[in-house]
């Protein structure tokens, strides 16, 4: 068997072992993922609120699906597409962590000398790159969402950004928790050196996130606009 094939076989074996282990005791693992994802979501929402209260609202109207335009399945699809891209980014971070922390060390066993050194260093460098890219993504999301919150709050009768965020929570909180599940799994695995579990974590967290994102998209388009109108006294 070729060495690269052996790496793939061992990766699949680790994934099956991990899934069997989680299937026997799912709640401790799921509870840790949910707690981590909730912590990240809370931090992001706090950052959005800080940006919103510190920024100047944009005069350009911010269009919210279902609020400024009639709700439709097309808008639900647009929300799902947008969130799907974010989920894919976080899932790819999980896969990259698996490759860098688990597969690359096995692949490095094929080499010696300089190429062995390159493969040994490639894993930590890849992990550092993924960490920086994820941090950059969170910072840009905080800024963009904070500016949008400030603008929307101003256009909804000048309500406080914090009150607006409360009105968005019915769809925003479950949506964010679902989106950050792969990232929470990545963080927990990296702290424990359990890189071999990340491929399994990618499959499970994405499958858990998809139905939550679908439900949240419908709530965002069909329910949240009514909450915002009530908060603004319309």
N, CA, C and O of each residue as an XYZ file, in Angstrom:
936
protein
N       0.847     -1.198      0.000
C       0.000      0.000      0.000
C       0.880      1.245      0.000
O       1.866      1.312      0.734
N       0.520      2.240     -0.832
C       1.258      3.495     -0.889
C       1.085      4.252      0.419
O       0.045      4.164      1.073
N       2.119      4.996      0.788
C       2.082      5.702      2.075
C       0.917      6.664      2.165
O       0.285      6.783      3.214
N       0.623      7.364      1.054
C      -0.498      8.306      1.072
C      -1.824      7.574      1.260
O      -2.732      8.089      1.912
N      -1.934      6.365      0.686
C      -3.138      5.565      0.892
C      -3.260      5.143      2.350
O      -4.361      5.090      2.899
N      -2.122      4.843      2.975
C      -2.133      4.454      4.379
C      -2.610      5.616      5.252
O      -3.349      5.409      6.215
N      -2.192      6.828      4.919
C      -2.646      8.007      5.652
C      -4.164      8.127      5.566
O      -4.830      8.400      6.565
N      -4.713      7.920      4.352
C      -6.162      8.015      4.160
C      -6.885      6.942      4.958
O      -7.893      7.216      5.609
N      -6.366      5.713      4.907
C      -6.988      4.605      5.631
C      -6.987      4.868      7.129
O      -7.996      4.652      7.799
N      -5.866      5.331      7.652
C      -5.778      5.608      9.086
C      -6.680      6.766      9.475
O      -7.257      6.771     10.562
N      -6.802      7.759      8.579
C      -7.702      8.874      8.861
C      -9.153      8.423      8.928
O      -9.902      8.847      9.808
N      -9.550      7.550      7.985
C     -10.912      7.023      7.991
C     -11.150      6.165      9.228
O     -12.222      6.215      9.832
N     -10.140      5.376      9.599
C     -10.265      4.531     10.791
C     -10.452      5.380     12.044
O     -11.298      5.075     12.884
N      -9.659      6.451     12.170
C      -9.801      7.343     13.319
C     -11.184      7.983     13.349
O     -11.780      8.150     14.413
N     -11.689      8.341     12.167
C     -13.002      8.977     12.095
C     -14.088      8.007     12.528
O     -15.002      8.388     13.260
N     -13.999      6.761     12.087
C     -15.000      5.764     12.480
C     -14.935      5.497     13.976
O     -15.969      5.390     14.635
N     -13.729      5.389     14.511
C     -13.577      5.158     15.948
C     -14.164      6.311     16.752
O     -14.813      6.101     17.776
N     -13.928      7.527     16.278
C     -14.449      8.700     16.968
C     -15.969      8.730     16.937
O     -16.609      9.013     17.950
N     -16.550      8.438     15.777
C     -18.012      8.441     15.658
C     -18.633      7.371     16.545
O     -19.670      7.605     17.166
N     -18.005      6.192     16.610
C     -18.506      5.123     17.490
C     -18.443      5.550     18.952
O     -19.359      5.287     19.732
N     -17.342      6.215     19.310
C     -17.181      6.675     20.694
C     -18.224      7.723     21.053
O     -18.794      7.689     22.144
N     -18.473      8.649     20.142
C     -19.469      9.697     20.399
C     -20.879      9.139     20.392
O     -21.745      9.623     21.121
N     -21.113      8.135     19.580
C     -22.440      7.534     19.524
C     -22.807      6.885     20.855
O     -23.976      6.868     21.241
N     -21.804      6.348     21.554
C     -22.043      5.732     22.861
C     -22.331      6.779     23.937
O     -23.167      6.560     24.814
N     -21.637      7.918     23.868
C     -21.826      8.986     24.855
C     -21.875     10.336     24.128
O     -20.894     11.080     24.138
N     -23.008     10.653     23.499
C     -23.051     11.871     22.672
C     -23.155     13.168     23.466
O     -22.610     14.189     23.045
N     -23.842     13.148     24.605
C     -24.175     14.406     25.271
C     -22.981     15.158     25.845
O     -22.957     16.385     25.750
N     -21.990     14.494     26.435
C     -20.829     15.279     26.905
C     -20.133     16.038     25.784
O     -19.755     17.197     25.958
N     -19.963     15.388     24.629
C     -19.308     16.040     23.492
C     -20.178     17.168     22.957
O     -19.694     18.279     22.742
N     -21.471     16.883     22.740
C     -22.384     17.886     22.202
C     -22.508     19.075     23.153
O     -22.568     20.224     22.715
N     -22.547     18.789     24.463
C     -22.654     19.856     25.446
C     -21.452     20.789     25.405
O     -21.603     22.004     25.532
N     -20.265     20.232     25.230
C     -19.059     21.057     25.147
C     -19.059     21.904     23.872
O     -18.677     23.074     23.899
N     -19.485     21.313     22.768
C     -19.570     22.074     21.511
C     -20.568     23.226     21.646
O     -20.284     24.353     21.240
N     -21.747     22.933     22.222
C     -22.769     23.964     22.357
C     -22.301     25.086     23.280
O     -22.527     26.264     23.004
N     -21.642     24.705     24.385
C     -21.147     25.719     25.314
C     -20.099     26.601     24.644
O     -20.111     27.822     24.802
N     -19.189     25.973     23.893
C     -18.161     26.743     23.196
C     -18.753     27.636     22.132
O     -18.359     28.795     21.998
N     -19.703     27.105     21.368
C     -20.332     27.889     20.315
C     -21.145     29.034     20.897
O     -21.148     30.135     20.346
N     -21.837     28.786     22.008
C     -22.616     29.839     22.660
C     -21.694     30.949     23.164
O     -22.035     32.128     23.077
N     -20.526     30.572     23.691
C     -19.566     31.567     24.173
C     -19.066     32.441     23.019
O     -18.975     33.661     23.156
N     -18.743     31.814     21.883
C     -18.287     32.573     20.716
C     -19.395     33.484     20.208
O     -19.140     34.638     19.863
N     -20.628     32.972     20.158
C     -21.762     33.766     19.688
C     -21.999     34.965     20.594
O     -22.256     36.070     20.116
N     -21.912     34.748     21.896
C     -22.105     35.844     22.852
C     -21.036     36.904     22.676
O     -21.321     38.101     22.706
N     -19.796     36.453     22.491
C     -18.699     37.400     22.273
C     -18.913     38.207     20.997
O     -18.670     39.413     20.970
N     -19.370     37.535     19.936
C     -19.625     38.237     18.677
C     -20.748     39.254     18.839
O     -20.627     40.386     18.370
N     -21.839     38.867     19.498
C     -22.959     39.782     19.688
C     -22.542     40.988     20.532
O     -22.966     42.112     20.263
N     -21.713     40.757     21.550
C     -21.218     41.866     22.363
C     -20.365     42.807     21.519
O     -20.444     44.027     21.661
N     -19.549     42.228     20.641
C     -18.717     43.048     19.750
C     -19.579     43.844     18.780
O     -19.302     45.013     18.510
N     -20.624     43.212     18.257
C     -21.544     43.900     17.347
C     -22.202     45.085     18.060
O     -22.319     46.171     17.493
N     -22.626     44.868     19.300
C     -23.270     45.942     20.063
C     -22.309     47.103     20.295
O     -22.694     48.265     20.164
N     -21.057     46.793     20.641
C     -20.059     47.850     20.873
C     -19.808     48.649     19.599
O     -19.755     49.878     19.630
N     -19.656     47.948     18.480
C     -19.454     48.639     17.202
C     -20.668     49.492     16.863
O     -20.525     50.614     16.376
N     -21.876     48.959     17.122
C     -23.106     49.668     16.768
C     -23.253     50.972     17.547
O     -23.642     51.991     16.977
N     -22.947     50.949     18.841
C     -23.135     52.162     19.646
C     -22.012     53.175     19.421
O     -22.155     54.350     19.760
N     -20.901     52.722     18.852
C     -19.764     53.616     18.620
C     -19.711     54.152     17.189
O     -18.883     55.007     16.877
N     -20.587     53.655     16.323
C     -20.525     54.032     14.903
C     -21.650     54.984     14.547
O     -22.655     55.079     15.251
N     -21.461     55.685     13.442
C     -22.472     56.613     12.925
C     -23.345     55.888     11.907
O     -22.823     55.273     10.977
N     -24.669     55.950     12.068
C     -25.552     55.262     11.110
C     -25.351     55.755      9.688
O     -25.096     56.936      9.456
N     -25.468     54.843      8.752
C     -25.352     55.185      7.339
C     -26.698     55.727      6.850
O     -27.754     55.208      7.211
N     -26.647     56.761      6.037
C     -27.886     57.339      5.511
C     -28.564     56.413      4.503
O     -29.768     56.514      4.267
N     -27.780     55.514      3.912
C     -28.339     54.573      2.938
C     -29.218     53.550      3.652
O     -28.818     52.983      4.669
N     -30.401     53.319      3.124
C     -31.341     52.391      3.749
C     -30.779     50.972      3.732
O     -30.347     50.470      2.694
N     -30.794     50.335      4.908
C     -30.373     48.939      5.020
C     -31.610     48.064      4.872
O     -32.501     48.105      5.721
N     -31.675     47.283      3.817
C     -32.842     46.459      3.529
C     -32.766     45.128      4.262
O     -31.830     44.351      4.072
N     -33.763     44.878      5.099
C     -33.840     43.610      5.823
C     -34.949     42.770      5.218
O     -36.078     43.243      5.087
N     -34.645     41.511      4.839
C     -35.676     40.657      4.238
C     -36.898     40.532      5.132
O     -36.779     40.255      6.326
N     -38.064     40.734      4.553
C     -39.302     40.622      5.294
C     -39.732     41.898      5.980
O     -40.900     42.040      6.339
N     -38.800     42.847      6.173
C     -39.126     44.108      6.830
C     -39.371     45.214      5.813
O     -40.376     45.921      5.888
N     -38.465     45.362      4.876
C     -38.595     46.399      3.859
C     -39.117     45.845      2.535
O     -39.491     46.603      1.641
N     -39.138     44.536      2.421
C     -39.672     43.870      1.233
C     -40.577     42.722      1.692
O     -40.359     42.178      2.774
N     -41.571     42.344      0.914
C     -42.459     41.247      1.315
C     -41.681     39.945      1.514
O     -40.800     39.636      0.711
N     -41.982     39.178      2.559
C     -41.275     37.908      2.786
C     -41.562     36.914      1.668
O     -42.660     36.877      1.114
N     -40.556     36.112      1.349
C     -40.720     35.132      0.280
C     -39.720     33.998      0.485
O     -38.745     34.134      1.223
N     -39.983     32.879     -0.183
C     -39.055     31.759     -0.116
C     -37.718     32.113     -0.761
O     -36.677     31.577     -0.383
N     -37.754     33.012     -1.728
C     -36.514     33.441     -2.364
C     -35.596     34.126     -1.355
O     -34.381     33.931     -1.382
N     -36.183     34.930     -0.466
C     -35.393     35.592      0.561
C     -34.856     34.585      1.575
O     -33.735     34.724      2.066
N     -35.657     33.580      1.881
C     -35.173     32.507      2.758
C     -33.971     31.821      2.123
O     -32.986     31.518      2.798
N     -34.063     31.578      0.809
C     -32.936     30.961      0.111
C     -31.697     31.835      0.133
O     -30.581     31.332      0.260
N     -31.887     33.147      0.010
C     -30.744     34.069      0.057
C     -30.074     34.022      1.421
O     -28.847     34.001      1.510
N     -30.874     34.006      2.487
C     -30.325     33.923      3.848
C     -29.566     32.610      4.031
O     -28.480     32.586      4.610
N     -30.148     31.522      3.534
C     -29.493     30.221      3.648
C     -28.187     30.179      2.869
O     -27.208     29.596      3.335
N     -28.159     30.785      1.696
C     -26.931     30.821      0.898
C     -25.836     31.583      1.641
O     -24.691     31.134      1.699
N     -26.189     32.724      2.201
C     -25.227     33.535      2.947
C     -24.671     32.773      4.148
O     -23.462     32.746      4.380
N     -25.573     32.159      4.903
C     -25.130     31.416      6.081
C     -24.390     30.134      5.697
O     -23.506     29.673      6.419
N     -24.768     29.566      4.543
C     -24.077     28.372      4.082
C     -22.613     28.634      3.787
O     -21.762     27.778      4.031
N     -22.313     29.819      3.260
C     -20.921     30.177      2.995
C     -20.121     30.269      4.287
O     -18.978     29.815      4.350
N     -20.725     30.859      5.316
C     -20.033     30.974      6.605
C     -19.823     29.594      7.228
O     -18.752     29.298      7.758
N     -20.863     28.752      7.158
C     -20.731     27.397      7.694
C     -19.654     26.619      6.958
O     -18.893     25.871      7.572
N     -19.588     26.795      5.626
C     -18.560     26.110      4.839
C     -17.164     26.569      5.252
O     -16.240     25.758      5.320
N     -17.006     27.859      5.527
C     -15.712     28.379      5.969
C     -15.285     27.736      7.273
O     -14.138     27.310      7.414
N     -16.207     27.663      8.233
C     -15.873     27.069      9.525
C     -15.638     25.565      9.400
O     -14.774     25.012     10.080
N     -16.402     24.907      8.535
C     -16.202     23.479      8.318
C     -14.841     23.210      7.684
O     -14.165     22.245      8.040
N     -14.440     24.071      6.735
C     -13.126     23.907      6.106
C     -11.998     24.129      7.107
O     -10.937     23.515      6.996
N     -12.227     25.007      8.087
C     -11.235     25.185      9.145
C     -11.070     23.885      9.936
O      -9.961     23.523     10.329
N     -12.179     23.197     10.160
C     -12.136     21.907     10.857
C     -11.355     20.877     10.036
O     -10.502     20.167     10.567
N     -11.652     20.806      8.748
C     -10.960     19.857      7.875
C      -9.476     20.187      7.796
O      -8.631     19.292      7.833
N      -9.160     21.488      7.688
C      -7.755     21.899      7.646
C      -7.035     21.519      8.926
O      -5.871     21.120      8.896
N      -7.726     21.642     10.053
C      -7.128     21.230     11.321
C      -6.841     19.740     11.359
O      -5.811     19.310     11.878
N      -7.767     18.948     10.800
C      -7.546     17.502     10.724
C      -6.332     17.174      9.861
O      -5.495     16.351     10.230
N      -6.252     17.829      8.711
C      -5.138     17.560      7.803
C      -3.802     18.000      8.395
O      -2.803     17.287      8.303
N      -3.800     19.197      9.009
C      -2.551     19.734      9.536
C      -2.101     19.014     10.805
O      -0.909     18.783     11.003
N      -3.056     18.664     11.658
C      -2.687     18.073     12.937
C      -2.608     16.567     12.947
O      -1.936     15.990     13.801
N      -3.293     15.904     11.994
C      -3.329     14.446     12.000
C      -2.712     13.825     10.754
O      -1.863     12.939     10.858
N      -3.133     14.285      9.565
C      -2.671     13.673      8.318
C      -1.226     14.029      7.981
O      -0.451     13.163      7.577
N      -0.860     15.306      8.146
C       0.498     15.715      7.772
C       1.583     15.007      8.579
O       2.590     14.604      7.997
N       1.424     14.835      9.907
C       2.439     14.080     10.634
C       2.614     12.649     10.124
O       3.729     12.126     10.103
N       1.497     12.010      9.707
C       1.597     10.665      9.144
C       2.295     10.698      7.789
O       3.112      9.830      7.483
N       1.964     11.715      6.971
C       2.593     11.859      5.661
C       4.084     12.137      5.803
O       4.882     11.712      4.967
N       4.460     12.855      6.869
C       5.872     13.206      7.073
C       6.750     11.981      7.282
O       7.957     12.031      7.043
N       6.145     10.875      7.731
C       6.918      9.653      7.970
C       7.511      9.094      6.680
O       8.426      8.271      6.727
N       7.001      9.532      5.531
C       7.523      9.061      4.243
C       8.873      9.681      3.919
O       9.622      9.142      3.104
N       9.193     10.811      4.547
C      10.345     11.595      4.130
C      11.433     11.620      5.212
O      11.244     11.166      6.340
N      12.565     12.169      4.810
C      13.680     12.379      5.727
C      14.403     13.655      5.316
O      14.184     14.172      4.220
N      15.246     14.154      6.176
C      16.025     15.341      5.851
C      15.180     16.590      5.749
O      14.299     16.832      6.575
N      15.461     17.391      4.712
C      14.798     18.682      4.547
C      13.298     18.525      4.348
O      12.510     19.265      4.936
N      12.892     17.541      3.501
C      11.471     17.362      3.239
C      10.724     16.919      4.498
O       9.560     17.275      4.684
N      11.380     16.153      5.354
C      10.758     15.769      6.623
C      10.547     17.011      7.502
O       9.509     17.167      8.146
N      11.558     17.886      7.509
C      11.453     19.114      8.289
C      10.325     19.996      7.762
O       9.571     20.581      8.539
N      10.214     20.088      6.419
C       9.151     20.897      5.816
C       7.783     20.370      6.220
O       6.905     21.149      6.593
N       7.593     19.065      6.152
C       6.300     18.480      6.512
C       6.016     18.635      8.004
O       4.869     18.839      8.403
N       7.063     18.539      8.829
C       6.867     18.712     10.261
C       6.427     20.133     10.596
O       5.623     20.338     11.505
N       6.957     21.124      9.856
C       6.623     22.524     10.130
C       5.334     22.951      9.431
O       4.708     23.934      9.829
N       4.942     22.223      8.401
C       3.763     22.624      7.633
C       2.497     22.574      8.483
O       1.621     23.429      8.356
N       2.407     21.570      9.348
C       1.214     21.428     10.187
C       0.990     22.629     11.091
O      -0.069     23.252     11.022
N       1.963     22.976     11.945
C       1.790     24.157     12.811
C       1.551     25.443     12.036
O       0.769     26.290     12.467
N       2.222     25.598     10.889
C       2.012     26.801     10.087
C       0.598     26.852      9.530
O      -0.026     27.913      9.503
N       0.090     25.702      9.085
C      -1.279     25.655      8.568
C      -2.289     25.969      9.666
O      -3.273     26.672      9.438
N      -2.033     25.442     10.853
C      -2.932     25.707     11.978
C      -2.906     27.189     12.336
O      -3.949     27.778     12.621
N      -1.726     27.789     12.323
C      -1.607     29.220     12.614
C      -2.346     30.049     11.567
O      -3.005     31.035     11.896
N      -2.229     29.639     10.295
C      -2.922     30.359      9.222
C      -4.432     30.276      9.400
O      -5.129     31.282      9.266
N      -4.944     29.079      9.701
C      -6.383     28.905      9.908
C      -6.847     29.747     11.092
O      -7.915     30.357     11.037
N      -6.059     29.785     12.154
C      -6.414     30.576     13.332
C      -6.504     32.056     12.978
O      -7.449     32.738     13.376
N      -5.520     32.551     12.229
C      -5.520     33.960     11.840
C      -6.692     34.275     10.907
O      -7.343     35.310     11.050
N      -6.958     33.375      9.949
C      -8.067     33.591      9.020
C      -9.406     33.601      9.752
O     -10.285     34.402      9.433
N      -9.560     32.709     10.735
C     -10.804     32.663     11.506
C     -10.962     33.918     12.344
O     -12.051     34.487     12.410
N      -9.874     34.360     12.991
C      -9.929     35.583     13.790
C     -10.280     36.789     12.914
O     -11.066     37.646     13.315
N      -9.695     36.847     11.725
C      -9.994     37.944     10.797
C     -11.462     37.911     10.387
O     -12.113     38.951     10.300
N     -11.979     36.704     10.136
C     -13.386     36.567      9.763
C     -14.300     37.082     10.869
O     -15.272     37.784     10.593
N     -13.996     36.739     12.118
C     -14.824     37.181     13.241
C     -14.766     38.700     13.407
O     -15.779     39.336     13.700
N     -13.586     39.275     13.221
C     -13.443     40.724     13.348
C     -14.231     41.457     12.265
O     -14.913     42.445     12.542
N     -14.130     40.965     11.032
C     -14.862     41.620      9.941
C     -16.368     41.443     10.107
O     -17.137     42.352      9.794
N     -16.797     40.274     10.599
C     -18.223     40.071     10.854
C     -18.718     41.017     11.934
O     -19.808     41.578     11.823
N     -17.916     41.195     12.985
C     -18.301     42.100     14.071
C     -18.484     43.519     13.549
O     -19.452     44.199     13.890
N     -17.547     43.952     12.721
C     -17.618     45.322     12.194
C     -18.809     45.490     11.243
O     -19.587     46.437     11.366
N     -18.938     44.562     10.298
C     -20.017     44.670      9.307
C     -21.391     44.589      9.965
O     -22.277     45.383      9.650
N     -21.571     43.638     10.874
C     -22.859     43.494     11.540
C     -23.128     44.664     12.484
O     -24.272     45.089     12.642
N     -22.076     45.182     13.109
C     -22.252     46.334     13.984
C     -22.699     47.562     13.219
O     -23.584     48.285     13.676
N     -22.104     47.813     12.061
C     -22.508     48.943     11.223
C     -23.946     48.764     10.735
O     -24.728     49.715     10.725
N     -24.289     47.536     10.329
C     -25.650     47.269      9.869
C     -26.660     47.453     11.000
O     -27.755     47.967     10.772
N     -26.300     47.037     12.217
C     -27.188     47.192     13.369
C     -27.411     48.662     13.688
O     -28.534     49.079     13.970
N     -26.343     49.443     13.643
C     -26.459     50.878     13.899
C     -27.380     51.540     12.885
O     -28.237     52.346     13.248
N     -27.202     51.199     11.618
C     -28.018     51.801     10.561
C     -29.478     51.377     10.676
O     -30.379     52.209     10.570
N     -29.713     50.083     10.893
C     -31.083     49.593     10.980
C     -31.795     50.167     12.203
O     -32.975     50.509     12.122
N     -31.099     50.278     13.332
C     -31.701     50.850     14.539
C     -32.104     52.305     14.305
O     -33.154     52.746     14.772
N     -31.279     53.035     13.591
C     -31.582     54.442     13.297
C     -32.798     54.559     12.389
O     -33.632     55.445     12.576
N     -32.901     53.675     11.413
C     -34.009     53.727     10.467
C     -35.315     53.196     11.063
O     -36.399     53.477     10.552
N     -35.198     52.426     12.147
C     -36.402     51.916     12.816
C     -36.814     52.858     13.951
O     -37.059     52.425     15.077
N     -36.884     54.117     13.641
C     -37.357     55.085     14.631
C     -36.317     55.488     15.649
O     -36.660     56.065     16.680
N     -35.053     55.199     15.389
C     -34.000     55.591     16.307
C     -33.973     54.791     17.600
O     -33.577     55.320     18.639
N     -34.384     53.537     17.560
C     -34.340     52.707     18.765
C     -32.892     52.384     19.114
O     -32.004     52.497     18.270
N     -32.662     51.987     20.348
C     -31.310     51.684     20.794
C     -30.799     50.425     20.100
O     -31.560     49.477     19.908
N     -29.516     50.403     19.719
C     -28.969     49.203     19.074
C     -29.118     47.950     19.931
O     -29.343     46.858     19.411
N     -28.991     48.112     21.247
C     -29.154     46.954     22.127
C     -30.551     46.384     22.064
O     -30.729     45.166     22.077
N     -31.559     47.264     21.995
C     -32.945     46.807     21.886
C     -33.179     46.120     20.548
O     -33.902     45.126     20.470
N     -32.568     46.649     19.504
C     -32.686     46.014     18.191
C     -32.081     44.607     18.216
O     -32.661     43.669     17.670
N     -30.927     44.466     18.844
C     -30.295     43.152     18.923
C     -31.174     42.168     19.685
O     -31.232     40.988     19.339
N     -31.861     42.650     20.723
C     -32.787     41.774     21.448
C     -33.893     41.278     20.524
O     -34.314     40.125     20.609
N     -34.361     42.160     19.641
C     -35.396     41.759     18.694
C     -34.902     40.765     17.659
O     -35.683     39.987     17.111
N     -33.593     40.794     17.390
C     -33.015     39.870     16.415
C     -32.658     38.511     17.019
O     -32.447     37.542     16.288
N     -32.592     38.439     18.340
C     -32.119     37.213     18.993
C     -32.914     35.948     18.644
O     -32.308     34.882     18.534
N     -34.249     36.014     18.461
C     -34.977     34.771     18.170
C     -34.412     33.985     16.989
O     -34.458     32.755     16.985
N     -33.877     34.692     15.980
C     -33.256     33.951     14.881
C     -31.734     34.029     14.942
O     -31.053     33.098     14.511
N     -31.188     35.133     15.473
C     -29.741     35.335     15.420
C     -28.985     34.392     16.344
O     -27.933     33.874     15.967
N     -29.504     34.160     17.554
C     -28.761     33.332     18.499
C     -28.656     31.877     18.052
O     -27.546     31.346     18.008
N     -29.774     31.201     17.714
C     -29.632     29.829     17.210
C     -28.828     29.759     15.917
O     -28.098     28.796     15.685
N     -28.964     30.784     15.074
C     -28.210     30.824     13.827
C     -26.712     30.876     14.095
O     -25.945     30.126     13.491
N     -26.294     31.751     14.991
C     -24.869     31.896     15.302
C     -24.324     30.652     15.990
O     -23.221     30.201     15.681
N     -25.089     30.101     16.916
C     -24.636     28.884     17.604
C     -24.420     27.757     16.605
O     -23.438     27.020     16.688
N     -25.346     27.629     15.659
C     -25.200     26.589     14.627
C     -23.969     26.843     13.764
O     -23.217     25.918     13.458
N     -23.766     28.102     13.371
C     -22.636     28.436     12.503
C     -21.294     28.204     13.181
O     -20.318     27.846     12.522
N     -21.239     28.404     14.488
C     -19.967     28.314     15.198
C     -19.704     26.929     15.796
O     -18.685     26.736     16.459
N     -20.595     25.969     15.579
C     -20.357     24.611     16.092
C     -19.040     24.013     15.575
O     -18.266     23.490     16.376
N     -18.756     24.074     14.247
C     -17.473     23.527     13.786
C     -16.279     24.259     14.391
O     -15.262     23.638     14.697
N     -16.398     25.570     14.565
C     -15.297     26.331     15.144
C     -15.073     25.943     16.602
O     -13.933     25.836     17.052
N     -16.169     25.730     17.342
C     -16.039     25.290     18.737
C     -15.376     23.921     18.819
O     -14.529     23.685     19.681
N     -15.766     23.017     17.917
C     -15.137     21.694     17.884
C     -13.656     21.807     17.564
O     -12.839     21.088     18.139
N     -13.302     22.708     16.650
C     -11.896     22.927     16.276
C     -11.095     23.411     17.472
O      -9.999     22.911     17.728
N     -11.629     24.379     18.206
C     -10.924     24.943     19.359
C     -10.712     23.881     20.432
O      -9.616     23.759     20.978
N     -11.761     23.109     20.737
C     -11.660     22.091     21.780
C     -10.647     21.014     21.395
O      -9.844     20.585     22.223
N     -10.691     20.581     20.135
C      -9.761     19.534     19.687
C      -8.328     20.041     19.688
O      -7.413     19.303     20.053
N      -8.119     21.289     19.287
C      -6.763     21.831     19.234
C      -6.170     21.967     20.628
O      -4.974     21.740     20.814
N      -6.986     22.335     21.612
C      -6.485     22.485     22.980
C      -6.069     21.144     23.569
O      -5.186     21.082     24.424
N      -6.710     20.069     23.109
C      -6.433     18.741     23.655
C      -5.513     17.915     22.768
O      -5.147     16.795     23.124
N      -5.137     18.461     21.613
C      -4.304     17.709     20.689
C      -5.037     16.556     20.028
O      -4.405     15.601     19.578
N      -6.365     16.629     19.961
C      -7.172     15.541     19.386
C      -7.515     15.851     17.930
O      -8.683     15.868     17.541
N      -6.476     16.094     17.136
C      -6.683     16.476     15.739
C      -7.362     15.372     14.933
O      -8.083     15.654     13.976
N      -7.134     14.117     15.319
C      -7.706     13.001     14.567
C      -9.231     12.964     14.649
O      -9.869     12.264     13.862
N      -9.827     13.709     15.590
C     -11.279     13.710     15.738
C     -11.971     14.769     14.879
O     -13.200     14.808     14.813
N     -11.195     15.619     14.229
C     -11.793     16.778     13.576
C     -12.575     16.452     12.308
O     -13.521     17.163     11.970
N     -12.198     15.402     11.611
C     -12.973     15.040     10.423
C     -14.367     14.576     10.835
O     -15.361     14.946     10.211
N     -14.432     13.768     11.885
C     -15.726     13.344     12.416
C     -16.517     14.542     12.933
O     -17.731     14.627     12.746
N     -15.808     15.473     13.591
C     -16.471     16.656     14.114
C     -17.065     17.506     12.990
O     -18.128     18.105     13.150
N     -16.370     17.552     11.857
C     -16.883     18.312     10.713
C     -18.219     17.751     10.251
O     -19.181     18.497     10.068
N     -18.278     16.427     10.062
C     -19.518     15.798      9.606
C     -20.664     16.054     10.587
O     -21.756     16.454     10.185
N     -20.405     15.821     11.869
C     -21.471     15.903     12.872
C     -21.959     17.333     13.045
O     -23.166     17.574     13.064
N     -21.044     18.282     13.169
C     -21.460     19.670     13.416
C     -22.202     20.256     12.226
O     -23.153     21.016     12.408
N     -21.784     19.917     11.011
C     -22.490     20.427      9.831
C     -23.895     19.836      9.748
O     -24.846     20.549      9.428
N     -24.036     18.544     10.032
C     -25.350     17.915      9.995
C     -26.270     18.486     11.068
O     -27.477     18.605     10.853
N     -25.710     18.837     12.216
C     -26.518     19.455     13.268
C     -26.896     20.892     12.915
O     -27.983     21.360     13.254
N     -25.993     21.580     12.237
C     -26.212     22.998     11.945
C     -27.256     23.226     10.858
O     -28.022     24.186     10.931
N     -27.296     22.360      9.855
C     -28.155     22.607      8.686
C     -29.633     22.791      9.049
O     -30.221     23.786      8.624
N     -30.274     21.879      9.820
C     -31.693     22.110     10.126
C     -31.933     23.355     10.965
O     -32.962     24.015     10.818
N     -30.983     23.685     11.851
C     -31.126     24.900     12.663
C     -31.068     26.138     11.776
O     -31.834     27.082     11.969
N     -30.163     26.132     10.808
C     -30.049     27.278      9.896
C     -31.295     27.437      9.030
O     -31.720     28.557      8.749
N     -31.874     26.327      8.612
C     -33.105     26.394      7.808
C     -34.233     27.019      8.630
O     -34.931     27.916      8.159
N     -34.404     26.535      9.867
C     -35.451     27.076     10.732
C     -35.198     28.552     11.037
O     -36.130     29.357     11.035
N     -33.944     28.906     11.298
C     -33.606     30.300     11.616
C     -33.868     31.224     10.436
O     -34.284     32.368     10.623
N     -33.627     30.738      9.219
C     -33.875     31.558      8.032
C     -35.358     31.885      7.902
O     -35.716     33.016      7.571
N     -36.220     30.912      8.158
C     -37.668     31.167      8.093
C     -38.097     32.139      9.183
O     -38.930     33.014      8.946
N     -37.524     31.985     10.391
C     -37.848     32.917     11.482
C     -37.389     34.326     11.134
O     -38.105     35.293     11.394
N     -36.196     34.452     10.545
C     -35.657     35.765     10.183
C     -36.535     36.475      9.168
O     -36.742     37.684      9.274
N     -37.049     35.757      8.199
C     -37.811     36.383      7.116
C     -39.278     36.597      7.491
O     -39.870     37.610      7.119
N     -39.876     35.639      8.236
C     -41.312     35.691      8.460
C     -41.714     36.154      9.863
O     -42.845     36.605     10.050
N     -40.828     36.056     10.845
C     -41.206     36.387     12.225
C     -40.494     37.626     12.764
O     -41.125     38.488     13.374
N     -39.181     37.717     12.542
C     -38.392     38.819     13.098
C     -38.878     40.199     12.656
O     -38.906     41.110     13.484
N     -39.266     40.402     11.382
C     -39.757     41.739     10.992
C     -40.908     42.238     11.846
O     -40.964     43.428     12.152
N     -41.832     41.362     12.241
C     -42.931     41.772     13.096
C     -42.446     42.209     14.465
O     -42.987     43.153     15.041
N     -41.420     41.528     15.003
C     -40.849     41.915     16.298
C     -40.221     43.293     16.201
O     -40.388     44.116     17.102
N     -39.498     43.555     15.116
C     -38.832     44.849     14.948
C     -39.865     45.973     14.788
O     -39.666     47.074     15.303
N     -40.951     45.702     14.086
C     -41.998     46.719     13.944
C     -42.622     47.044     15.298
O     -42.916     48.202     15.597
N     -42.821     46.009     16.112
C     -43.390     46.228     17.441
C     -42.451     47.039     18.324
O     -42.897     47.899     19.084
N     -41.156     46.769     18.227
C     -40.175     47.502     19.028
C     -40.093     48.969     18.619
O     -39.849     49.837     19.456
N     -40.295     49.241     17.346
C     -40.208     50.621     16.861
C     -41.546     51.350     16.925
O     -41.638     52.519     16.550
N     -42.590     50.655     17.406
C     -43.899     51.281     17.574
C     -44.694     51.412     16.301
O     -45.627     52.212     16.246
N     -44.355     50.642     15.257
C     -45.101     50.737     14.000
C     -46.407     49.949     14.078
O     -47.166     49.915     13.110
